[in-house]
Each structure stands twice: as structure tokens, then as C-alpha cells.
Amino acid sequence: MSVKSVQLGQVWRHEASGKLYLVTKLYNEAFAEFAMLREANVSPLNNDTTRVRISKRAEGASLPGYTFTQDSGGF
């Protein structure tokens, strides 16, 4: 699912595991943009982060392997 842009604080569901992830940081590296995600239901002190490359297309931006949850109310 695409959104206009990936932003801090958005919640995305991992398609394989069904776990919810929070976007905690966005940054550019060379010619790519990345999002840092952490599991939403776990304390930030005990949680690892995951780096995902943001996919951009004409219809918007998305995180491959993740589904944006806030439009559907599925969080």
C-alpha cells in the first residue's frame, strides 16, 4: 500500500509476521531514502531497529514487505 510520503510516527504492519512497527527515523543515503522501524508494542529500550529502503513510485511511497495500517484502522 502506498502513502503520499513515509513520515515519523506512522505505524506499519509487517506482512509476514503481522507485527506492528513504528517509523522512528528517516534519512537519505546516497540516492536512496531509508526508514528506521522499531516494534510498536515493545519498550524502545529493549528493542532492535530495522532499516527498510523506501520505495517511491508515481502513486506514492511504500515500505516493501509492510502495509500502512492507519488508514484501515487496523492498529
Biopython code that builds the backbone (N, CA, C, O; Angstrom):
import numpy as np
from Bio.PDB.StructureBuilder import StructureBuilder

atoms = [
    (1, "MET", "N", (0.838, -1.168, 0.000)),
    (1, "MET", "CA", (0.000, 0.000, 0.000)),
    (1, "MET", "C", (0.888, 1.238, 0.000)),
    (1, "MET", "O", (1.897, 1.287, 0.704)),
    (2, "SER", "N", (0.514, 2.221, -0.780)),
    (2, "SER", "CA", (1.287, 3.451, -0.885)),
    (2, "SER", "C", (0.650, 4.566, -0.069)),
    (2, "SER", "O", (-0.566, 4.612, 0.116)),
    (3, "VAL", "N", (1.493, 5.451, 0.406)),
    (3, "VAL", "CA", (1.055, 6.673, 1.068)),
    (3, "VAL", "C", (1.718, 7.835, 0.338)),
    (3, "VAL", "O", (2.643, 7.630, -0.447)),
    (4, "LYS", "N", (1.253, 9.041, 0.592)),
    (4, "LYS", "CA", (1.854, 10.192, -0.076)),
    (4, "LYS", "C", (3.340, 10.279, 0.263)),
    (4, "LYS", "O", (4.169, 10.505, -0.618)),
    (5, "SER", "N", (3.679, 10.097, 1.553)),
    (5, "SER", "CA", (5.069, 10.051, 1.977)),
    (5, "SER", "C", (5.165, 9.299, 3.301)),
    (5, "SER", "O", (4.236, 9.330, 4.108)),
    (6, "VAL", "N", (6.275, 8.635, 3.517)),
    (6, "VAL", "CA", (6.533, 7.965, 4.782)),
    (6, "VAL", "C", (6.973, 9.034, 5.769)),
    (6, "VAL", "O", (7.857, 9.835, 5.467)),
    (7, "GLN", "N", (6.349, 9.049, 6.969)),
    (7, "GLN", "CA", (6.641, 10.084, 7.953)),
    (7, "GLN", "C", (6.898, 9.473, 9.323)),
    (7, "GLN", "O", (6.486, 8.348, 9.605)),
    (8, "LEU", "N", (7.588, 10.235, 10.169)),
    (8, "LEU", "CA", (7.837, 9.796, 11.537)),
    (8, "LEU", "C", (6.519, 9.556, 12.262)),
    (8, "LEU", "O", (5.561, 10.310, 12.090)),
    (9, "GLY", "N", (6.476, 8.507, 13.068)),
    (9, "GLY", "CA", (5.296, 8.217, 13.866)),
    (9, "GLY", "C", (4.268, 7.343, 13.178)),
    (9, "GLY", "O", (3.306, 6.917, 13.816)),
    (10, "GLN", "N", (4.439, 7.064, 11.901)),
    (10, "GLN", "CA", (3.492, 6.185, 11.212)),
    (10, "GLN", "C", (3.657, 4.750, 11.707)),
    (10, "GLN", "O", (4.743, 4.341, 12.118)),
    (11, "VAL", "N", (2.558, 3.996, 11.659)),
    (11, "VAL", "CA", (2.574, 2.597, 12.065)),
    (11, "VAL", "C", (2.360, 1.732, 10.828)),
    (11, "VAL", "O", (1.420, 1.941, 10.061)),
    (12, "TRP", "N", (3.253, 0.752, 10.649)),
    (12, "TRP", "CA", (3.198, -0.172, 9.511)),
    (12, "TRP", "C", (3.159, -1.604, 10.034)),
    (12, "TRP", "O", (3.812, -1.917, 11.030)),
    (13, "ARG", "N", (2.393, -2.481, 9.368)),
    (13, "ARG", "CA", (2.296, -3.889, 9.751)),
    (13, "ARG", "C", (3.201, -4.727, 8.851)),
    (13, "ARG", "O", (3.133, -4.632, 7.626)),
    (14, "HIS", "N", (4.048, -5.547, 9.471)),
    (14, "HIS", "CA", (4.922, -6.455, 8.722)),
    (14, "HIS", "C", (4.041, -7.542, 8.126)),
    (14, "HIS", "O", (3.311, -8.209, 8.859)),
    (15, "GLU", "N", (4.093, -7.735, 6.820)),
    (15, "GLU", "CA", (3.186, -8.655, 6.134)),
    (15, "GLU", "C", (3.400, -10.105, 6.532)),
    (15, "GLU", "O", (2.430, -10.859, 6.610)),
    (16, "ALA", "N", (4.634, -10.524, 6.788)),
    (16, "ALA", "CA", (4.909, -11.925, 7.113)),
    (16, "ALA", "C", (4.546, -12.270, 8.558)),
    (16, "ALA", "O", (3.962, -13.323, 8.815)),
    (17, "SER", "N", (4.887, -11.390, 9.501)),
    (17, "SER", "CA", (4.676, -11.717, 10.915)),
    (17, "SER", "C", (3.406, -11.102, 11.496)),
    (17, "SER", "O", (2.896, -11.592, 12.504)),
    (18, "GLY", "N", (2.888, -10.044, 10.886)),
    (18, "GLY", "CA", (1.715, -9.362, 11.416)),
    (18, "GLY", "C", (2.029, -8.388, 12.540)),
    (18, "GLY", "O", (1.117, -7.775, 13.094)),
    (19, "LYS", "N", (3.304, -8.233, 12.889)),
    (19, "LYS", "CA", (3.691, -7.320, 13.961)),
    (19, "LYS", "C", (3.630, -5.873, 13.478)),
    (19, "LYS", "O", (3.834, -5.590, 12.298)),
    (20, "LEU", "N", (3.345, -4.960, 14.414)),
    (20, "LEU", "CA", (3.262, -3.541, 14.107)),
    (20, "LEU", "C", (4.604, -2.875, 14.368)),
    (20, "LEU", "O", (5.270, -3.165, 15.362)),
    (21, "TYR", "N", (4.996, -1.978, 13.463)),
    (21, "TYR", "CA", (6.263, -1.268, 13.573)),
    (21, "TYR", "C", (6.022, 0.229, 13.459)),
    (21, "TYR", "O", (5.177, 0.675, 12.683)),
    (22, "LEU", "N", (6.770, 0.999, 14.238)),
    (22, "LEU", "CA", (6.689, 2.447, 14.274)),
    (22, "LEU", "C", (7.885, 3.038, 13.541)),
    (22, "LEU", "O", (9.016, 2.595, 13.739)),
    (23, "VAL", "N", (7.640, 4.044, 12.690)),
    (23, "VAL", "CA", (8.729, 4.735, 11.993)),
    (23, "VAL", "C", (9.356, 5.704, 12.987)),
    (23, "VAL", "O", (8.691, 6.625, 13.461)),
    (24, "THR", "N", (10.641, 5.500, 13.306)),
    (24, "THR", "CA", (11.315, 6.323, 14.313)),
    (24, "THR", "C", (12.345, 7.286, 13.727)),
    (24, "THR", "O", (12.727, 8.254, 14.383)),
    (25, "LYS", "N", (12.796, 7.032, 12.502)),
    (25, "LYS", "CA", (13.806, 7.901, 11.894)),
    (25, "LYS", "C", (13.734, 7.754, 10.380)),
    (25, "LYS", "O", (13.473, 6.665, 9.871)),
    (26, "LEU", "N", (13.961, 8.831, 9.674)),
    (26, "LEU", "CA", (14.051, 8.837, 8.210)),
    (26, "LEU", "C", (15.378, 9.483, 7.838)),
    (26, "LEU", "O", (15.770, 10.490, 8.429)),
    (27, "TYR", "N", (16.064, 8.912, 6.866)),
    (27, "TYR", "CA", (17.321, 9.522, 6.429)),
    (27, "TYR", "C", (17.641, 9.127, 4.999)),
    (27, "TYR", "O", (17.147, 8.125, 4.482)),
    (28, "ASN", "N", (18.490, 9.949, 4.369)),
    (28, "ASN", "CA", (18.940, 9.708, 3.000)),
    (28, "ASN", "C", (20.356, 9.177, 3.022)),
    (28, "ASN", "O", (21.186, 9.596, 3.830)),
    (29, "GLU", "N", (20.616, 8.247, 2.121)),
    (29, "GLU", "CA", (21.957, 7.683, 1.968)),
    (29, "GLU", "C", (22.203, 7.538, 0.476)),
    (29, "GLU", "O", (21.548, 6.735, -0.189)),
    (30, "ALA", "N", (23.126, 8.298, -0.044)),
    (30, "ALA", "CA", (23.426, 8.332, -1.483)),
    (30, "ALA", "C", (22.147, 8.683, -2.251)),
    (30, "ALA", "O", (21.637, 9.795, -2.120)),
    (31, "PHE", "N", (21.629, 7.751, -3.043)),
    (31, "PHE", "CA", (20.442, 8.019, -3.862)),
    (31, "PHE", "C", (19.201, 7.301, -3.340)),
    (31, "PHE", "O", (18.240, 7.123, -4.088)),
    (32, "ALA", "N", (19.200, 6.888, -2.082)),
    (32, "ALA", "CA", (18.070, 6.153, -1.516)),
    (32, "ALA", "C", (17.625, 6.798, -0.207)),
    (32, "ALA", "O", (18.408, 7.459, 0.475)),
    (33, "GLU", "N", (16.362, 6.596, 0.126)),
    (33, "GLU", "CA", (15.831, 7.062, 1.405)),
    (33, "GLU", "C", (15.463, 5.835, 2.236)),
    (33, "GLU", "O", (14.906, 4.869, 1.715)),
    (34, "PHE", "N", (15.775, 5.881, 3.520)),
    (34, "PHE", "CA", (15.535, 4.749, 4.412)),
    (34, "PHE", "C", (14.676, 5.168, 5.590)),
    (34, "PHE", "O", (14.673, 6.329, 6.001)),
    (35, "ALA", "N", (13.943, 4.192, 6.128)),
    (35, "ALA", "CA", (13.160, 4.377, 7.352)),
    (35, "ALA", "C", (13.693, 3.407, 8.390)),
    (35, "ALA", "O", (13.954, 2.242, 8.090)),
    (36, "MET", "N", (13.850, 3.892, 9.611)),
    (36, "MET", "CA", (14.200, 3.028, 10.733)),
    (36, "MET", "C", (12.903, 2.698, 11.452)),
    (36, "MET", "O", (12.126, 3.588, 11.799)),
    (37, "LEU", "N", (12.678, 1.412, 11.671)),
    (37, "LEU", "CA", (11.451, 0.944, 12.310)),
    (37, "LEU", "C", (11.785, 0.221, 13.604)),
    (37, "LEU", "O", (12.824, -0.429, 13.714)),
    (38, "ARG", "N", (10.894, 0.340, 14.583)),
    (38, "ARG", "CA", (11.001, -0.478, 15.788)),
    (38, "ARG", "C", (9.619, -1.031, 16.086)),
    (38, "ARG", "O", (8.608, -0.421, 15.738)),
    (39, "GLU", "N", (9.581, -2.182, 16.729)),
    (39, "GLU", "CA", (8.309, -2.823, 17.039)),
    (39, "GLU", "C", (7.506, -1.906, 17.952)),
    (39, "GLU", "O", (8.032, -1.399, 18.944)),
    (40, "ALA", "N", (6.236, -1.692, 17.622)),
    (40, "ALA", "CA", (5.413, -0.704, 18.321)),
    (40, "ALA", "C", (4.994, -1.153, 19.713)),
    (40, "ALA", "O", (4.792, -0.307, 20.584)),
    (41, "ASN", "N", (4.857, -2.438, 19.952)),
    (41, "ASN", "CA", (4.329, -2.928, 21.220)),
    (41, "ASN", "C", (5.408, -3.251, 22.239)),
    (41, "ASN", "O", (5.103, -3.843, 23.274)),
    (42, "VAL", "N", (6.642, -2.888, 21.988)),
    (42, "VAL", "CA", (7.761, -3.226, 22.859)),
    (42, "VAL", "C", (8.447, -1.942, 23.322)),
    (42, "VAL", "O", (8.491, -0.956, 22.587)),
    (43, "SER", "N", (8.974, -1.959, 24.531)),
    (43, "SER", "CA", (9.695, -0.801, 25.058)),
    (43, "SER", "C", (10.878, -0.463, 24.149)),
    (43, "SER", "O", (11.588, -1.367, 23.708)),
    (44, "PRO", "N", (11.101, 0.816, 23.863)),
    (44, "PRO", "CA", (12.216, 1.188, 22.983)),
    (44, "PRO", "C", (13.588, 0.820, 23.558)),
    (44, "PRO", "O", (14.560, 0.699, 22.812)),
    (45, "LEU", "N", (13.667, 0.644, 24.866)),
    (45, "LEU", "CA", (14.950, 0.302, 25.480)),
    (45, "LEU", "C", (15.371, -1.131, 25.197)),
    (45, "LEU", "O", (16.566, -1.420, 25.151)),
    (46, "ASN", "N", (14.404, -2.046, 25.005)),
    (46, "ASN", "CA", (14.727, -3.458, 24.792)),
    (46, "ASN", "C", (14.468, -3.899, 23.358)),
    (46, "ASN", "O", (14.271, -5.088, 23.109)),
    (47, "ASN", "N", (14.465, -2.982, 22.429)),
    (47, "ASN", "CA", (14.017, -3.324, 21.093)),
    (47, "ASN", "C", (15.060, -2.982, 20.038)),
    (47, "ASN", "O", (15.679, -1.919, 20.074)),
    (48, "ASP", "N", (15.239, -3.893, 19.111)),
    (48, "ASP", "CA", (16.127, -3.650, 17.975)),
    (48, "ASP", "C", (15.381, -2.847, 16.915)),
    (48, "ASP", "O", (14.151, -2.848, 16.871)),
    (49, "THR", "N", (16.134, -2.169, 16.072)),
    (49, "THR", "CA", (15.535, -1.427, 14.970)),
    (49, "THR", "C", (15.790, -2.156, 13.660)),
    (49, "THR", "O", (16.725, -2.947, 13.535)),
    (50, "THR", "N", (14.945, -1.872, 12.701)),
    (50, "THR", "CA", (15.046, -2.459, 11.373)),
    (50, "THR", "C", (15.138, -1.329, 10.361)),
    (50, "THR", "O", (14.381, -0.361, 10.429)),
    (51, "ARG", "N", (16.068, -1.457, 9.425)),
    (51, "ARG", "CA", (16.239, -0.451, 8.374)),
    (51, "ARG", "C", (15.555, -0.963, 7.112)),
    (51, "ARG", "O", (15.811, -2.083, 6.669)),
    (52, "VAL", "N", (14.681, -0.132, 6.532)),
    (52, "VAL", "CA", (13.943, -0.506, 5.323)),
    (52, "VAL", "C", (14.093, 0.611, 4.300)),
    (52, "VAL", "O", (13.918, 1.787, 4.620)),
    (53, "ARG", "N", (14.417, 0.236, 3.074)),
    (53, "ARG", "CA", (14.532, 1.219, 1.994)),
    (53, "ARG", "C", (13.124, 1.606, 1.534)),
    (53, "ARG", "O", (12.282, 0.742, 1.287)),
    (54, "ILE", "N", (12.885, 2.893, 1.423)),
    (54, "ILE", "CA", (11.585, 3.404, 1.000)),
    (54, "ILE", "C", (11.487, 3.302, -0.515)),
    (54, "ILE", "O", (12.371, 3.758, -1.240)),
    (55, "SER", "N", (10.408, 2.703, -0.976)),
    (55, "SER", "CA", (10.157, 2.557, -2.409)),
    (55, "SER", "C", (9.256, 3.710, -2.850)),
    (55, "SER", "O", (8.167, 3.898, -2.306)),
    (56, "LYS", "N", (9.713, 4.477, -3.835)),
    (56, "LYS", "CA", (8.928, 5.611, -4.333)),
    (56, "LYS", "C", (8.490, 5.354, -5.759)),
    (56, "LYS", "O", (9.277, 4.934, -6.607)),
    (57, "ARG", "N", (7.206, 5.620, -6.004)),
    (57, "ARG", "CA", (6.615, 5.490, -7.336)),
    (57, "ARG", "C", (5.700, 6.674, -7.575)),
    (57, "ARG", "O", (5.533, 7.527, -6.703)),
    (58, "ALA", "N", (5.115, 6.725, -8.744)),
    (58, "ALA", "CA", (4.228, 7.839, -9.091)),
    (58, "ALA", "C", (3.019, 7.909, -8.160)),
    (58, "ALA", "O", (2.539, 9.001, -7.856)),
    (59, "GLU", "N", (2.522, 6.760, -7.704)),
    (59, "GLU", "CA", (1.339, 6.741, -6.831)),
    (59, "GLU", "C", (1.659, 7.017, -5.365)),
    (59, "GLU", "O", (0.740, 7.182, -4.564)),
    (60, "GLY", "N", (2.932, 7.071, -4.995)),
    (60, "GLY", "CA", (3.315, 7.402, -3.620)),
    (60, "GLY", "C", (4.504, 6.587, -3.148)),
    (60, "GLY", "O", (5.227, 5.995, -3.950)),
    (61, "ALA", "N", (4.698, 6.564, -1.840)),
    (61, "ALA", "CA", (5.823, 5.857, -1.227)),
    (61, "ALA", "C", (5.305, 4.658, -0.445)),
    (61, "ALA", "O", (4.166, 4.651, 0.022)),
    (62, "SER", "N", (6.161, 3.637, -0.308)),
    (62, "SER", "CA", (5.782, 2.456, 0.461)),
    (62, "SER", "C", (7.034, 1.815, 1.061)),
    (62, "SER", "O", (8.160, 2.130, 0.675)),
    (63, "LEU", "N", (6.811, 0.925, 1.997)),
    (63, "LEU", "CA", (7.882, 0.136, 2.588)),
    (63, "LEU", "C", (7.671, -1.306, 2.134)),
    (63, "LEU", "O", (6.690, -1.931, 2.537)),
    (64, "PRO", "N", (8.561, -1.850, 1.308)),
    (64, "PRO", "CA", (8.388, -3.217, 0.814)),
    (64, "PRO", "C", (8.300, -4.216, 1.973)),
    (64, "PRO", "O", (9.140, -4.218, 2.873)),
    (65, "GLY", "N", (7.275, -5.057, 1.934)),
    (65, "GLY", "CA", (7.072, -6.052, 2.983)),
    (65, "GLY", "C", (6.221, -5.553, 4.132)),
    (65, "GLY", "O", (5.969, -6.300, 5.077)),
    (66, "TYR", "N", (5.768, -4.295, 4.077)),
    (66, "TYR", "CA", (4.966, -3.691, 5.136)),
    (66, "TYR", "C", (3.714, -3.058, 4.539)),
    (66, "TYR", "O", (3.713, -2.623, 3.387)),
    (67, "THR", "N", (2.641, -3.014, 5.342)),
    (67, "THR", "CA", (1.386, -2.404, 4.936)),
    (67, "THR", "C", (1.060, -1.262, 5.894)),
    (67, "THR", "O", (1.120, -1.433, 7.112)),
    (68, "PHE", "N", (0.720, -0.112, 5.350)),
    (68, "PHE", "CA", (0.338, 1.042, 6.175)),
    (68, "PHE", "C", (-0.974, 0.729, 6.872)),
    (68, "PHE", "O", (-1.929, 0.321, 6.211)),
    (69, "THR", "N", (-1.053, 0.907, 8.184)),
    (69, "THR", "CA", (-2.226, 0.469, 8.927)),
    (69, "THR", "C", (-3.165, 1.578, 9.331)),
    (69, "THR", "O", (-4.314, 1.293, 9.665)),
    (70, "GLN", "N", (-2.746, 2.815, 9.320)),
    (70, "GLN", "CA", (-3.558, 3.867, 9.928)),
    (70, "GLN", "C", (-4.771, 4.280, 9.099)),
    (70, "GLN", "O", (-5.704, 4.863, 9.651)),
    (71, "ASP", "N", (-4.794, 4.002, 7.808)),
    (71, "ASP", "CA", (-5.983, 4.298, 7.008)),
    (71, "ASP", "C", (-7.099, 3.302, 7.281)),
    (71, "ASP", "O", (-8.272, 3.675, 7.284)),
    (72, "SER", "N", (-6.750, 2.040, 7.510)),
    (72, "SER", "CA", (-7.751, 0.995, 7.675)),
    (72, "SER", "C", (-8.237, 0.863, 9.105)),
    (72, "SER", "O", (-9.221, 0.167, 9.355)),
    (73, "GLY", "N", (-7.569, 1.517, 10.055)),
    (73, "GLY", "CA", (-7.939, 1.361, 11.461)),
    (73, "GLY", "C", (-7.471, 0.036, 12.024)),
    (73, "GLY", "O", (-7.969, -0.403, 13.060)),
    (74, "GLY", "N", (-6.517, -0.612, 11.361)),
    (74, "GLY", "CA", (-6.057, -1.926, 11.764)),
    (74, "GLY", "C", (-4.900, -1.918, 12.747)),
    (74, "GLY", "O", (-4.102, -2.856, 12.760)),
    (75, "PHE", "N", (-4.789, -0.888, 13.569)),
    (75, "PHE", "CA", (-3.673, -0.868, 14.522)),
    (75, "PHE", "C", (-4.163, -0.927, 15.932)),
    (75, "PHE", "O", (-3.361, -0.920, 16.866)),
]
sb = StructureBuilder()
sb.init_structure("model")
sb.init_model(0)
sb.init_chain("A")
sb.init_seg("    ")
for serial, (resi, resn, name, xyz) in enumerate(atoms, 1):
    if name == "N":
        sb.init_residue(resn, " ", resi, " ")
    sb.init_atom(name, np.array(xyz, "f"), 0.0, 1.0, " ", f" {name:<3s}", serial, name[0])
structure = sb.get_structure()
